[in-house]
Amino acid sequence: MTTPAIEIQDIVKRYDHHVAVQSLSLTVPRGAVYGLLGPNGAGKTTTIRMLLNIISPDEGTIRVLGVPHSDPALVDRIGYLPEERGLYRKMQVKRVLRFLGELKGLGGKELDRRIEMWLERLQLKNGSEDWGNAKVDELSRGMQQKVQFIGALLHEPELVILDEPFSGLDPINAQALKDTVVDLKKQNRTVIFSTHIMENAERMCDSVCIIARGQKVLDGGVAEVREAHGARMVALGLDGAPSAAVQAVLHDVRFVNKVDDSNRFLEVELAPGAVAQELLAALMTAGATIERFELVRPSLHKIFLEKVGATHVEAGMSGHG
């Protein structure tokens, strides 16, 4: 049986009187894209730093790629993109990448080949335009992020850890990173990324662990997590503003527990025991012109709000991971 890529058992990390991570356990299978999710300040970055042996847990154990996380040989088996980017801004891009590759034991023509390949793949080199010859501070923020991403992948690591990789990226650069993550999975690499943007995780991850204030809220496969919370949501599209009679139905506790206006449609959470067809019949009786009525599984974002609470999430958005 293949050992997991990550095995975390009951880890705790305290800073003075603050508990950043509390009794966290999770297992990441090899070859998976795994999301460590939660608002800013949830403990995501602290957990990653413990995985990388940058800091040590006060309690609990961590095994990475089958060995204790403190094994020095792991350095060359892991690629890491930190949340706080750090490149030598006055250096030429190719020189920075060569330096990062040499730190991982690469060199010569093979290192040059990999650098050229990645620059082309992430559209930093295209025909006569070669951003590899530019200084780092001449690049946009998105381009700089792609350079650091290349630096994390040059040595072809077995495990890639990305801390908030999509922060500040425009859609084109975000797509380039997403495509690369998908390719890494096809190569049976393991990818862990932390994010507070749950829509990204829902599209990309095989499994997720959602944490808040250092504690695990839930974990498991994305499909299984959504399935476990059932199809209790209705996406409701109406032609025009709802009349008073329709509003009355949407506030009837026999049918509806909560309504969230998403602008283009309403997300309606059915009341316990309510049947979707009964809500549909009541709306039509009230004179609603319905353009969309679809039972949908709740998103990870909706599940997180349900499990943790909107106030809890908003409080965490101003903190640090």
VOVO-998351 format. One record per atom (N, C-alpha, C, O): y, x, z; residue in three letters. Coordinates in steps of 0.2 Angstrom, whole numbers, plus 2048, in hexadecimal, padded with zeros to 3 digits. Example, Ala and Ser with C-alpha at 12.3 -4.5 7.8 and 13.67 -1.06 7.14 Angstrom:
2
7E4842827ALA
7EA83E827ALA
7F0842827ALA
7EF84782AALA
7F5840823SER
7FB844824SER
800840827SER
806843828SER
This chain:
321
7FA804800MET
800800800MET
806804800MET
807809804MET
80B8037FCTHR
8118077FBTHR
816806801THR
817800804THR
81880B804THR
81C80B80ATHR
823808808THR
825809802THR
82780480CPRO
82D80280APRO
832807809PRO
83180D80BPRO
837806805ALA
83D80A804ALA
84180B80BALA
84381180DALA
84280680FILE
845806815ILE
84280281AILE
83F7FC819ILE
841805820GLU
83E801826GLU
84380282CGLU
84380882EGLU
8467FD82EILE
84B7FD833ILE
8487F9839ILE
8467F3838ILE
8487FB83FGLN
8457F8844GLN
8497F884AGLN
84A7FD84EGLN
84C7F284CASP
8507F1852ASP
8567F6853ASP
8567F9859ASP
8597F884EILE
85F7FD84FILE
8657FA852ILE
8677F4851ILE
8687FE857VAL
86E7FC85AVAL
873802859VAL
87180785AVAL
879800858LYS
87F805858LYS
88580285CLYS
8877FD85ALYS
887806861ARG
88D804865ARG
892809864ARG
89180F864ARG
898807865TYR
89E80B865TYR
8A280886BTYR
8A580386BTYR
8A280C870ASP
8A680A877ASP
8A3804879ASP
89D80387AASP
8A77FF879HIS
8A47F887BHIS
8A37F3875HIS
8A17ED877HIS
8A37F686FHIS
8A27F2869HIS
89B7F3867HIS
8997F9866HIS
8977EE866VAL
8907EF863VAL
8917ED85BVAL
8927E8859VAL
8917F3857ALA
8927F2850ALA
88C7EF84CALA
88C7EB848ALA
8867F184FVAL
87F7EF84CVAL
87B7ED852VAL
87A7F1857VAL
8787E7852GLN
8747E5858GLN
86D7E3856GLN
86C7DE852GLN
8687E7858SER
8617E5857SER
85F7E3850SER
85C7DE84FSER
8617E784BLEU
8607E6844LEU
8597E8842LEU
8587EE843LEU
8557E483FSER
84F7E683CSER
84F7E3834SER
8517DE833SER
84D7E8830LEU
84C7E5829LEU
8477EA825LEU
8477F0827LEU
8447E8820THR
8407EC81CTHR
8427EB814THR
8437E5812THR
8437F0811VAL
8447F080AVAL
83F7F3806VAL
83D7F9806VAL
83C7EF801PRO
8367F17FDPRO
8397F67F8PRO
83E7F67F6PRO
8347FA7F6ARG
8367FF7F0ARG
8377FB7EAARG
8347F67E8ARG
83C7FE7E6GLY
83D7FB7DFGLY
8417F47E0GLY
8417F17DBGLY
8447F37E5ALA
8487EC7E6ALA
84F7EE7E6ALA
8527F37E7ALA
8537E97E4VAL
85A7E97E5VAL
85C7E47EBVAL
85A7DE7EBVAL
85E7E77F0TYR
85F7E47F7TYR
8667E47F9TYR
86A7E97F8TYR
8687DE7FBGLY
86F7DD7FDGLY
8707DD804GLY
86D7D9808GLY
8757E1807LEU
8777E180ELEU
87D7DD80ELEU
8827E080CLEU
87D7D7810LEU
8837D380FLEU
8867D0816LEU
8837D081BLEU
88D7CF815GLY
8907CC81BGLY
8987CE81AGLY
89A7D1816GLY
89C7CB81EPRO
8A37CC81EPRO
8A57D3820PRO
8A07D6823PRO
8AB7D581EASN
8AD7DC821ASN
8AD7DC828ASN
8AE7D782CASN
8AA7E182BGLY
8A97E2832GLY
8A37DF835GLY
8A27DF83BGLY
89E7DE830ALA
8987DB833ALA
8937E0835ALA
88E7DF839ALA
8947E7833GLY
8907EC835GLY
88C7EF82FGLY
8877F3830GLY
88E7ED829LYS
88A7F0823LYS
88B7F7822LYS
8867FB821LYS
8917FA822THR
892801821THR
88F805827THR
88D80A826THR
89080282DTHR
88D806833THR
885806832THR
88280C833THR
88280182FTHR
87B80182ETHR
879806828THR
87480A829THR
87D807823ILE
87C80B81EILE
87D813820ILE
87981781FILE
882814825ARG
88381B827ARG
87D81D82CARG
87B82382CARG
87A81882FMET
87481A833MET
86E81B82EMET
86A820830MET
86D817829LEU
868819824LEU
868820821LEU
863823820LEU
86F822820LEU
87082881DLEU
87082E822LEU
871834821LEU
86F82C829ASN
86F83182EASN
87683482FASN
87783A831ASN
87B83182DILE
88283382EILE
884832835ILE
887836839ILE
88182C838ILE
88282B83FILE
87B829841ILE
87782783DILE
879829848SER
87382884ASER
87382184ESER
878820852SER
86E81D84EPRO
86D817852PRO
86C819859PRO
86981E85BPRO
86F81585DASP
86E815864ASP
867813867ASP
86581686BASP
86580F863GLU
85E80C864GLU
85B80B85EGLU
85E80A859GLU
85480A85EGLY
850808858GLY
84E80E853GLY
850814854GLY
84B80C84ETHR
848811849THR
84A810842THR
84A80A840THR
84A81583EILE
84C814837ILE
847819833ILE
84781F834ILE
84481682EARG
84081A829ARG
842819822ARG
843813820ARG
84381E81EVAL
84681E818VAL
841821813VAL
83F827814VAL
83E81E80ELEU
83A820809LEU
83382380DLEU
83182880ALEU
831820812GLY
82B822815GLY
82C82781BGLY
82782981EGLY
83282A81CVAL
83382F821VAL
83982D826VAL
83D829824VAL
83983082BPRO
83F82F830PRO
84683082CPRO
846835828PRO
84B82C82EHIS
85182D82AHIS
85483382BHIS
859835828HIS
852837831SER
85583E832SER
85284382ESER
85584982FSER
84D84282AASP
84A847826ASP
84F84A821ASP
85284681DASP
851851822PRO
85685481DPRO
854853816PRO
859853812PRO
84E853814ALA
84C85280DALA
84E84C80AALA
84E84C803ALA
85084780ELEU
85284180BLEU
859841807LEU
85A83D802LEU
85D846809VAL
863847805VAL
8638477FEVAL
8678447FAVAL
85D84A7FBASP
85D84B7F4ASP
8598457F1ASP
8588457EBASP
8578407F5ARG
85383B7F2ARG
8578347F2ARG
85582F7F0ARG
85D8357F5ILE
86282F7F6ILE
8688307F2ILE
86B8367F2ILE
86B82B7EFGLY
87182B7ECGLY
8768267F0GLY
8748217F1GLY
87C8287F1TYR
8808247F5TYR
8878247F3TYR
88B8297F1TYR
88A81D7F2LEU
89081C7F0LEU
8948197F6LEU
8938137F8LEU
89881D7F9PRO
89B81A7FFPRO
8A18157FEPRO
8A38157F8PRO
8A2811803GLU
8A880C802GLU
8AE810801GLU
8B280E7FDGLU
8B0815805GLU
8B6819804GLU
8B481E7FFGLU
8B1823800GLU
8B881E7F9ARG
8B68227F4ARG
8B98297F5ARG
8BF8297F8ARG
8B682E7F3GLY
8B98357F4GLY
8B783A7EFGLY
8B283D7EEGLY
8BC83B7EALEU
8BC8407E5LEU
8C18457E5LEU
8C78437E8LEU
8C084A7E2TYR
8C684F7E2TYR
8CA84D7DDTYR
8C984E7D7TYR
8D084B7DEARG
8D48477DAARG
8D884C7D4ARG
8D984A7CFARG
8D88527D6LYS
8DC8577D1LYS
8D685B7CDLYS
8D885F7C9LYS
8D08597CEMET
8CB85D7CAMET
8C98597C4MET
8CA8527C4MET
8C785C7BFGLN
8C48597B9GLN
8BE8557BAGLN
8BA8577BEGLN
8BD84F7B7VAL
8B884B7B9VAL
8B184F7B8VAL
8AD84E7BCVAL
8B08527B2LYS
8AA8567B1LYS
8A885B7B7LYS
8A385C7B8LYS
8AE85E7B9ARG
8AD8637BEARG
8AB8607C5ARG
8A78637C8ARG
8AE85A7C6VAL
8AC8577CCVAL
8A48557CCVAL
8A18567D1VAL
8A28527C6LEU
89B8507C5LEU
8978567C6LEU
8918567C8LEU
89985C7C3ARG
8948627C3ARG
8948647CAARG
88E8667CCARG
8998647CEPHE
8998667D5PHE
8948617D9PHE
8908647DDPHE
89585B7D8LEU
8908567DBLEU
8898577D9LEU
8858567DELEU
8888587D3GLY
88185A7D1GLY
87E8607D4GLY
8788607D6GLY
8828657D4GLU
88086B7D7GLU
87E86B7DEGLU
87A86E7E1GLU
8828667E2LEU
8808657E9LEU
8798627EALEU
8768637EFLEU
87785F7E4LYS
87085C7E4LYS
86B8617E1LYS
86585F7E0LYS
86D8677E0GLY
86886C7DDGLY
86786C7D6GLY
86386F7D3GLY
86C8687D2LEU
86C8687CBLEU
87086E7C8LEU
8748717CBLEU
86F86F7C1GLY
8738747BEGLY
8718757B7GLY
86D8727B4GLY
8758797B4GLY
87487B7ADGLY
8748767A8GLY
8788717A9GLY
8718767A2LYS
87187179DLYS
86F86A79FLYS
87286579CLYS
86A86A7A3GLU
8688647A6GLU
86D8607A9GLU
86E85A7A8GLU
8718637ADLEU
8768607B1LEU
87B85D7ACLEU
87E8587ACLEU
87D8627A7ASP
8828607A2ASP
88085A79EASP
88485579CASP
87985A79CARG
877854798ARG
87784E79CARG
87984879AARG
87684E7A3ARG
8768487A7ARG
87D8457A7ARG
87F83F7A7ARG
88284A7A8ILE
8898487A9ILE
88B8457A3ILE
88F83F7A3ILE
88A84879DGLU
88C845796GLU
88983E795GLU
88C839793GLU
88283D797MET
87F837796MET
88283179AMET
88382C798MET
8848337A1TRP
88782E7A5TRP
88E82C7A3TRP
8908267A4TRP
8928317A1LEU
89983079FLEU
89882B799LEU
89D826798LEU
89482C794GLU
89382778EGLU
891820791GLU
89381B78EGLU
88C820795ARG
88981A797ARG
88E81679BARG
88E81079AARG
89281979FLEU
8978157A3LEU
89E81579FLEU
8A38137A2LEU
89E816799GLN
8A4815794GLN
8AA81A797GLN
8AF818796GLN
8A881F799LEU
8AD82479BLEU
8AE829795LEU
8B282E795LEU
8A9829790LYS
8AA82D78ALYS
8A8829785LYS
8A3826784LYS
8AD828780ASN
8AB82477AASN
8AF827774ASN
8B5826773ASN
8AB82A770GLY
8AE82D76AGLY
8B283376CGLY
8B083776FGLY
8B8833769SER
8BD83876BSER
8C0838772SER
8C383D774SER
8BF832775GLU
8C283177CGLU
8BD833781GLU
8B7831781GLU
8BF838785ASP
8BA83B78AASP
8BE83C790ASP
8C1841791ASP
8BD837795TRP
8C083879BTRP
8BD83D7A0TRP
8C083E7A5TRP
8B784079EGLY
8B48457A1GLY
8B984B7A2GLY
8B884F7A6GLY
8BD84C79DASN
8C285279DASN
8C88507A0ASN
8CD8557A1ASN
8C984A7A3ALA
8CF8497A6ALA
8CF84A7AEALA
8C984B7B0ALA
8D484B7B1LYS
8D484C7B8LYS
8D38457BCLYS
8D58407B9LYS
8D08457C1VAL
8CE83F7C5VAL
8D483A7C6VAL
8D38347C5VAL
8DA83D7C8ASP
8DF8397C9ASP
8E38367C3ASP
8E78327C4ASP
8E08387BDGLU
8E38357B7GLU
8DF82E7B5GLU
8E082B7B0GLU
8D982D7B9LEU
8D58277B7LEU
8D78217BBLEU
8DA8227C1LEU
8D681B7B9SER
8D78157BDSER
8D28157C3SER
8CD8197C3SER
8D38107C7ARG
8CF8107CDARG
8C880E7CBARG
8C38117CEARG
8C780A7C6GLY
8C08087C4GLY
8BD80E7C1GLY
8B780F7C2GLY
8C08127BDMET
8BD8187BAMET
8BB81D7BFMET
8B68207BFMET
8BF81E7C4GLN
8BE8227CAGLN
8B78207CDGLN
8B38247CFGLN
8B78197CEGLN
8B18177D2GLN
8AB8187CDGLN
8A581A7D0GLN
8AB8177C7LYS
8A58197C3LYS
8A48207C3LYS
89E8227C3LYS
8A98257C3VAL
8A782C7C4VAL
8A382D7CAVAL
89E8317CAVAL
8A582A7D0GLN
8A282B7D6GLN
89B8287D6GLN
89682B7D9GLN
89A8237D2PHE
89481F7D1PHE
88F8247CEPHE
8898257CFPHE
8928277C8ILE
88E82C7C5ILE
88B8327C9ILE
8868347C9ILE
8908347CEGLY
88E83A7D2GLY
8898387D7GLY
88583C7D9GLY
8888317D9ALA
88282F7DDALA
87C82F7D9ALA
87782E7DCALA
87C82F7D2LEU
87682E7CFLEU
8738347CBLEU
86E8347C8LEU
8778397CALEU
87683F7C6LEU
86F8427C8LEU
86B8447C3LEU
86D8427CEHIS
8678457D0HIS
8618407D0HIS
85B8427D3HIS
86283A7CDGLU
85D8357CCGLU
8598347D3GLU
8538357D3GLU
85D8317D7PRO
85A8307DEPRO
85582A7DEPRO
8558257DAPRO
85082A7E3GLU
84B8247E4GLU
84F81E7E7GLU
84D8197E5GLU
8548207EBLEU
85781A7EFLEU
85F81B7EELEU
8618207EFLEU
8628167EBVAL
8698167EAVAL
86C8117EFVAL
86A80B7EFVAL
8718137F3ILE
87580F7F8ILE
87C80F7F5ILE
87F8147F5ILE
87E8087F4LEU
8858077F2LEU
8898037F7LEU
8877FD7F8LEU
88E8067FAASP
8928027FFASP
8987FF7FBASP
89D8027F9ASP
8987F87FBGLU
89E7F47F8GLU
89F7F77F1GLU
8A57F97EFGLU
89A7F77ECPRO
89B7FB7E6PRO
8A07F77E1PRO
8A37FA7DDPRO
8A17F07E2PHE
8A57ED7DDPHE
8AC7EC7E0PHE
8B07E87DCPHE
8AD7EE7E5SER
8B47ED7E8SER
8B97F07E3SER
8B97F67E2SER
8BE7EC7E1GLY
8C47EE7DDGLY
8C27EF7D6GLY
8C67F27D2GLY
8BC7EE7D4LEU
8BA7EF7CCLEU
8BC7E97C8LEU
8BC7E37CALEU
8BF7EA7C2ASP
8C07E57BDASP
8B97E27BBASP
8B47E67BBASP
8B97DD7B7PRO
8B27DA7B5PRO
8AF7DF7B0PRO
8A87DF7B1PRO
8B27E37ACILE
8AF7E77A7ILE
8AB7ED7ABILE
8A57EE7AAILE
8AF7F07B0ASN
8AB7F57B4ASN
8A67F37B9ASN
8A17F67BAASN
8A77ED7BBALA
8A27EA7C0ALA
89C7E87BCALA
8967E97BEALA
89C7E67B5GLN
8977E57B1GLN
8937EB7B0GLN
88D7EB7B0GLN
8967F17AFALA
8937F77ADALA
88F7F97B3ALA
8897FC7B3ALA
8927F87B9LEU
88E7FA7BFLEU
8887F67C0LEU
8827F87C2LEU
8897EF7BFLYS
8837EA7C0LYS
87E7EC7BBLYS
8787EC7BDLYS
87F7EE7B5ASP
87A7F07B0ASP
8767F67B2ASP
8707F67B1ASP
87A7FB7B5THR
8778017B7THR
8727FF7BDTHR
86C8027BDTHR
8747FB7C2VAL
86F7F97C7VAL
8697F67C5VAL
8647F77C7VAL
86A7F17C0VAL
8647EE7BDVAL
85F7F37BAVAL
8597F37BAVAL
8627F87B6ASP
85E7FD7B3ASP
85B8027B8ASP
8558047B7ASP
85E8037BELEU
85B8077C3LEU
8558037C6LEU
84F8067C7LEU
8557FC7C7LYS
84F7F97C9LYS
84A7F97C4LYS
8447F97C6LYS
84B7F97BDLYS
8467F97B8LYS
8428007B9LYS
83D8017B7LYS
8468057BBGLN
84380C7BCGLN
83F80C7C3GLN
83D8127C5GLN
83F8077C7ASN
83B8067CDASN
83F80A7D3ASN
83C80C7D8ASN
84680B7D2ARG
84A80E7D7ARG
84B8087DCARG
84B8027DAARG
84D80A7E2THR
84F8057E7THR
8578057E8THR
85980B7E8THR
85A7FF7E7VAL
8617FF7E8VAL
8637FB7EEVAL
8617F57EEVAL
8677FD7F2ILE
86A7F97F8ILE
8717F97F7ILE
8757FF7F6ILE
8747F37F7PHE
87C7F37F7PHE
87E7EE7FBPHE
87C7E97FCPHE
8847F07FFSER
8877EC803SER
88D7E9800SER
8907EC7FCSER
88E7E2802THR
8947DF7FFTHR
8967D9803THR
8917D6807THR
89C7D7803HIS
89E7D1806HIS
89F7CB801HIS
8A17C6802HIS
89E7CD7FAILE
89E7C87F5ILE
8977C67F3ILE
8947C97EFILE
8957C07F6MET
88F7BE7F5MET
88C7BC7EFMET
8877BB7EDMET
8917BA7EAGLU
8907B87E4GLU
88C7BE7E0GLU
8887BD7DCGLU
88F7C47E1ASN
88C7CA7DEASN
8857CB7E0ASN
8807CC7DCASN
8847CA7E6ALA
87D7CB7E9ALA
8787C67E6ALA
8727C77E5ALA
87B7BF7E6GLU
8767BA7E4GLU
8747BB7DDGLU
86E7B97DBGLU
8787BE7D8ARG
8767BF7D1ARG
8727C57D1ARG
86D7C57CCARG
8727CA7D5MET
86F7D17D4MET
8697D27D9MET
8647D67D7MET
8697CF7DFCYS
8647D27E4CYS
85D7CE7E3CYS
85D7C87E2CYS
8587D27E5ASP
8527CF7E6ASP
8517CC7EDASP
84F7C67EEASP
8547D07F2SER
8547CE7F9SER
85A7CF7FCSER
85E7D47F9SER
85C7CC802VAL
8627CD805VAL
8617CD80DVAL
85C7CA80FVAL
8657D0810CYS
8667CF817CYS
86D7CE819CYS
8727D2817CYS
86F7C881CILE
8757C681DILE
8767C8825ILE
8737C5829ILE
87C7CB826ILE
87D7CD82DILE
8857CB82FILE
8897CB82AILE
8867CA835ALA
88D7C8837ALA
88D7CB83EALA
8897C9843ALA
8937CE83FARG
8947D1846ARG
88E7D5848ARG
88C7D584EARG
88B7D9844GLY
8867DD846GLY
87F7DA847GLY
87A7DE848GLY
87E7D4846GLN
8787D0847GLN
8757CD840GLN
8797CB83CGLN
86F7CD83FLYS
86C7CA839LYS
86C7C383ALYS
86A7C083FLYS
86F7C0834VAL
86F7B9834VAL
8697B6831VAL
8657B1833VAL
8677B982BLEU
8607B7828LEU
85F7BD823LEU
8637C1821LEU
8597BD821ASP
8577C281BASP
8517BF818ASP
84D7BB81AASP
8507C2812GLY
84A7C080DGLY
84C7C0806GLY
8527C1804GLY
8477BE802GLY
8497BD7FBGLY
84E7B87F9GLY
84E7B37FDGLY
8527B97F4VAL
8587B57F3VAL
8557AE7F1VAL
8587A97F4VAL
8507AD7EDALA
84E7A77EBALA
84B7A37F1ALA
84C79D7F2ALA
8477A77F6GLU
8447A47FBGLU
8497A2800GLU
84879C803GLU
84E7A6801VAL
8547A4806VAL
85779D804VAL
858799808VAL
85979D7FDARG
85C7977FBARG
8577917FBARG
85978B7FDARG
8517927F9GLU
84C78D7FAGLU
84B78A801GLU
84A784802GLU
84B78E806ALA
84A78C80DALA
84F78880FALA
84E784814ALA
85578880CHIS
85B78480EHIS
85B77E80AHIS
86077980BHIS
85777D805GLY
856776802GLY
85B7747FDGLY
8617777FDGLY
85A7707F9ALA
85F76D7F4ALA
8627677F7ALA
8617617F5ALA
8677697FCARG
86A764800ARG
8727647FDARG
876760800ARG
8737677F8MET
87A7677F5MET
87A7647EEMET
8757647EAMET
87F7607EDVAL
88075C7E7VAL
88775F7E4VAL
88C75F7E7VAL
8867617DDALA
88C7637DAALA
88F75D7D6ALA
88B75A7D2ALA
89475A7D8LEU
8977547D6LEU
89D7557D2LEU
8A27577D4LEU
89D7537CBGLY
8A37537C7GLY
8A574C7C6GLY
8A17487C3GLY
8AC74B7C7LEU
8AF7447C6LEU
8B47447C0LEU
8B77497C0LEU
8B473F7BCASP
8BA73E7B7ASP
8C073C7BBASP
8C07367BCASP
8C57407BCGLY
8CB73E7BFGLY
8CA73E7C7GLY
8C57407CAGLY
8D073D7CAALA
8D073D7D2ALA
8CC7377D4ALA
8CC7327D2ALA
8C87387DAPRO
8C47337DDPRO
8C972E7E0PRO
8CE72F7E3PRO
8C77277DESER
8CA7227E1SER
8C97217E9SER
8C57257EBSER
8CD71C7ECALA
8CC71B7F3ALA
8C47197F4ALA
8C271C7F9ALA
8C17157F0ALA
8BB7137F1ALA
8B67197F1ALA
8B17197F4ALA
8B771D7ECVAL
8B37237EBVAL
8B37287F1VAL
8AF72B7F3VAL
8BA7297F3GLN
8BB72D7F9GLN
8B772A7FFGLN
8B572E803GLN
8B7724800ALA
8B4721805ALA
8AC723805ALA
8A972480AALA
8A97237FFVAL
8A27257FFVAL
8A172C801VAL
89C72E804VAL
8A67307FELEU
8A5737800LEU
8A6739807LEU
8A573F809LEU
8A973480BHIS
8AA735812HIS
8A5731816HIS
8A673181CHIS
8A172E813ASP
89C72A816ASP
89672E819ASP
892731815ASP
89672E820VAL
891733823VAL
88A731822VAL
885735823VAL
88872B81FARG
88272981DARG
87F72E817ARG
87972F817ARG
884730813PHE
88273380DPHE
88473B80DPHE
88173F80BPHE
88A73C810VAL
88D74380FVAL
88E746816VAL
89174381BVAL
88D74C816ASN
88E75081CASN
89575481BASN
898755820ASN
896757815LYS
89C75B814LYS
89D75B80DLYS
89975B809LYS
8A475B80BVAL
8A675C804VAL
8AA762803VAL
8AF763807VAL
8A97667FEASP
8AD76C7FDASP
8AF76C7F6ASP
8AC76C7F1ASP
8B676B7F5ASP
8B976B7EFASP
8BA7727ECASP
8BD7767EEASP
8B67737E6SER
8B67797E3SER
8BA7797DCSER
8B977D7D8SER
8BF7747DCASN
8C37737D7ASN
8C07707D1ASN
8C276A7CFASN
8BB7737CDARG
8B87707C7ARG
8B376B7C9ARG
8B27667C5ARG
8B076B7CFPHE
8AC7667D2PHE
8AC7667D9PHE
8AE76B7DCPHE
8A87617DCLEU
8A87617E3LEU
8A17637E5LEU
89C7617E2LEU
8A07677EAGLU
89A7697EDGLU
8987647F3GLU
89C7657F8GLU
8947607F3VAL
89275B7F8VAL
88C75D7FBVAL
88775D7F8VAL
88C75D802GLU
88775E806GLU
884758809GLU
88875480CGLU
87E756807LEU
87B750809LEU
87A74F810LEU
879754814LEU
87B749813ALA
87A74881AALA
87274981CALA
86E747817ALA
87074A822PRO
86974B824PRO
866744822PRO
86873F824PRO
86174481EGLY
85D73E81DGLY
86073A817GLY
85C736814GLY
86573C814ALA
86873980EALA
86473B808ALA
862740807ALA
864736803VAL
8617377FDVAL
8667377F7VAL
86B7337F7VAL
86673C7F3ALA
86B73D7EEALA
86C7377EAALA
8717367E8ALA
8667347E8GLN
86772E7E4GLN
86B7287E7GLN
86E7257E3GLN
86A7287EEGLU
86E7237F1GLU
8767247F1GLU
87A7207F0GLU
87872B7F1LEU
87F72D7F1LEU
88172B7EALEU
8877297E9LEU
87D72D7E5LEU
87F72C7DELEU
8807247DDLEU
8857227D9LEU
87C7207DFALA
87C7197DEALA
8837167E2ALA
8867127DFALA
8847197E8ALA
88A7177EBALA
8917197E8ALA
8957157E7ALA
89071F7E5LEU
8967217E1LEU
89771D7DBLEU
89D71B7D9LEU
89271B7D7MET
8937177D1MET
8957107D3MET
89970D7D0MET
89370D7D9THR
8957077DBTHR
89C7077DDTHR
8A07027DCTHR
89F70D7DFALA
8A670D7E1ALA
8AA70E7DBALA
8B070F7DBALA
8A770F7D5GLY
8AB70F7CFGLY
8AC7167CCGLY
8B07177C8GLY
8A871B7CFALA
8AA7227CDALA
8A77237C6ALA
8A27217C4ALA
8AB7277C2THR
8A87297BBTHR
8A67317BCTHR
8AA7357BDTHR
89F7317BCILE
89C7387BEILE
89A73C7B8ILE
89773A7B3ILE
89D7427B8GLU
89C7477B2GLU
89674B7B4GLU
89374E7AFGLU
89574D7BAARG
8907517BCARG
88D74F7C3ARG
89174D7C8ARG
88674E7C4PHE
88374D7CAPHE
87D7517CAPHE
87874F7C7PHE
87D7577CEGLU
87775B7CDGLU
87575E7D4GLU
87A7607D8GLU
86F75D7D6LEU
86C7607DCLEU
86C7687DBLEU
86976A7D6LEU
86F76B7DFVAL
86F7737DFVAL
86D7767E5VAL
86E7737EBVAL
86A77C7E5ARG
86977F7EBARG
86F7837EDARG
8737857E9ARG
8707837F4PRO
8767867F6PRO
87778E7F5PRO
8717917F4PRO
87D7907F3SER
87E7977F2SER
87D79B7F8SER
87D7987FESER
87C7A27F8LEU
87C7A67FELEU
8827A5802LEU
8827A5808LEU
8887A47FEHIS
88E7A4802HIS
88E79D806HIS
89079D80CHIS
88B798803LYS
88B792807LYS
88679280DLYS
888790812LYS
88179680CILE
87C797811ILE
87F79B817ILE
87E79981DILE
8827A0815PHE
8867A481APHE
88B7A081EPHE
88B7A1824PHE
88F79C81BLEU
89379881ELEU
890793823LEU
892792829LEU
88A790821GLU
88678C825GLU
88478F82BGLU
88478C831GLU
88179582ALYS
87E799830LYS
88279C835LYS
88179C83BLYS
88879E832VAL
88D7A2836VAL
89379E838VAL
89679F83DVAL
89679B833GLY
89C797834GLY
8A279A830GLY
8A27A0830GLY
8A679682DALA
8AB798829ALA
8B079D82EALA
8B37A282BALA
8B179A834THR
8B679E838THR
8B47A583ATHR
8B87AA83ATHR
8AD7A683BHIS
8AA7AC83CHIS
8AB7B1836HIS
8AD7B7837HIS
8AA7AE830VAL
8AB7B282AVAL
8B27B4829VAL
8B37BA828VAL
8B77B082AGLU
8BE7B1829GLU
8C07B782EGLU
8C47BB82CGLU
8BD7B6834ALA
8BF7BB839ALA
8BD7C2837ALA
8C07C7838ALA
8B77C2834GLY
8B47C9832GLY
8B77CC82CGLY
8B67D282AGLY
8BB7C8828MET
8BD7CA821MET
8C37CF822MET
8C57D381EMET
8C67CF828SER
8CB7D4829SER
8C97DB82DSER
8CD7DF82ESER
8C37DB82EGLY
8C07E1832GLY
8BD7E682EGLY
8BF7E6828GLY
8B97EA830HIS
8B67F082CHIS
8AE7EF82DHIS
8AC7ED832HIS
8AB7F2828GLY
8A37F1828GLY
8A07F682DGLY
89A7F682DGLY
